[in-house]
Amino acid sequence: MLNTLPGYFALIKTLQPVFEDLKSTLTQIGSFYSDTTKVPLYAAKAGNGPRQILITAGTHGEEQAAPLALAEFLKHDLKHYLKEYTFTIIPIINPTGFEKKTRRGSGNKDLNRYFGKVDCFPENEIVLRYLKNCLFNHHLDMHEDIDQQNLGAYIYETGDGSADPQIFELCYKFLDWISLQGIKVNKNPKICGMRSKAGIIPRSPGAKTDPQIGKLGSLGGCLVLKGISKRVTTLETSMNCSLESRLHIQRRHLNFWLQTEVG
Ligand SMILES: [Zn+2]
């Protein structure tokens, strides 16, 4: 099945020489079966700086701008940050969803509801097993919003950043930059049923005490709860925008935090 849809393997193939240029290797971290096809998952480490950064994309297969923008970032930008940071990068968490441009992964479920849960799927297990001994200062989890009502882009800030005025100021700076590009920011008081502060959804001060985070089963929340990452920032670009705009914003978002890291 996957052989007729070359998107995932084609993207991995373009990333392999990119990591080689960075003196890194995109390595297989596990595999699972989709029908009768064995599907490998890949990750890479790069850089040798003191701050530990995790970048993940492609948990939701239809949110194509996230892995594609990450690929552009890896090709053109990552080399500028290798002395300040050590990166762990999982470019596509949901290969079959990326191939089919659909949200769900194996088991026909939303993988971002099953991290840390007993009834999870192979993709969840492979990713958590790979990350279990890590400790990240900051996790950038790349997502998009289907946004059928054209409400605009927004940010989730989970963990240490969710109660830090300095982090909020930086988030607003980035959201203001998005507005300056003529792209809408969702400033509604509630987004997806959650309390939002002018485009930022704080995932609770003291995330460990927020039962919703554990219940949600998202990768970002799960890693904060396990003490693997201190902070997660998730930018949700609106899929109402052109792919070109979304790539531009997502790529800029990664560069923004790497140029302004705090704490
Ligand atoms: Zn998503």
Residues whose N, C-alpha, C, O or C-beta is under 5 A from the ligand:
A	BS01	ZN	H60 E63 H143 E144
